[in-house]
């Protein structure tokens, strides 16, 4: 089992767990910003910058011409875009 020098295995696990929680919180905050954005281009840009996505073609395919006012619809659009992006990269 991997340990840090002078540390115990539990200490190592705790550090990874804390970093993992921070990453999840950061991603959740970025997704919330994108979903709350009234501008589709800004929403896409927030996520693209966070994930290092350089191409716009999948976002252009998944995002509608008019950005819905309903947050749940926005969340579904963003979710579908991320799933499509993941399938493209796999």
C-alpha positions in Angstrom: 0.0 0.0 0.0 1.3 3.4 -0.9 2.2 5.7 2.0 3.7 9.1 2.4 7.1 9.2 4.0 6.6 9.2 7.7 2.9 8.9 7.3 0.4 6.1 7.7 -1.8 4.6 5.0 -4.8 6.3 6.5 -3.2 9.7 6.3 -2.6 9.1 2.5 -6.2 8.1 2.0 -7.4 11.2 3.9 -5.4 13.5 1.7 -6.8 11.9 -1.5 -10.3 12.0 -0.1 -10.0 15.7 0.8 -8.7 16.5 -2.7 -11.5 14.5 -4.3 -14.1 16.4 -2.3 -12.6 19.7 -3.4 -12.6 18.6 -7.1 -16.2 17.5 -6.8 -17.2 20.8 -5.2 -15.4 22.8 -7.8 -17.0 20.8 -10.7 -20.4 21.2 -9.0 -19.9 25.0 -8.7 -18.9 25.3 -12.4 -21.9 23.2 -13.5 -24.1 25.4 -11.4 -22.6 28.6 -13.0 -23.2 27.1 -16.4 -26.8 26.1 -15.7 -27.5 29.5 -14.1 -26.1 31.4 -17.1 -28.7 33.1 -19.3 -26.2 32.9 -22.2 -25.6 29.6 -23.9 -22.2 30.7 -25.2 -21.1 31.6 -21.7 -22.4 28.3 -20.3 -20.4 26.4 -22.9 -17.3 28.5 -22.3 -17.4 27.9 -18.6 -17.4 24.1 -19.1 -15.0 24.1 -22.0 -12.4 26.0 -20.0 -12.8 23.9 -16.9 -12.4 20.6 -18.8 -9.9 21.8 -21.5 -12.3 21.2 -24.4 -10.9 23.0 -27.4 -13.5 22.2 -30.1 -16.9 23.8 -30.4 -18.4 21.4 -32.8 -20.1 19.1 -30.3 -21.3 22.0 -28.2 -22.7 23.6 -31.4 -24.5 20.3 -32.2 -26.0 19.8 -28.7 -26.9 23.4 -27.7 -30.1 24.8 -29.1 -30.3 28.0 -31.1 -32.2 29.6 -28.2 -31.1 29.0 -24.6 -34.1 27.9 -22.5 -35.2 30.0 -19.5 -35.8 26.8 -17.5 -32.8 25.6 -15.4 -33.8 21.9 -15.7 -33.9 22.1 -19.5 -30.4 23.8 -19.4 -29.1 21.1 -17.1 -30.4 18.4 -19.5 -28.8 20.1 -22.5 -25.4 20.4 -20.6 -25.6 16.8 -19.5 -26.3 15.5 -23.0 -23.4 17.6 -24.3 -21.0 16.1 -21.7 -22.2 12.6 -22.5 -21.7 13.2 -26.3 -18.3 14.7 -25.6 -17.3 11.6 -23.6 -18.5 9.2 -26.3 -16.5 11.2 -28.9 -13.3 11.0 -26.7 -13.7 7.3 -25.9 
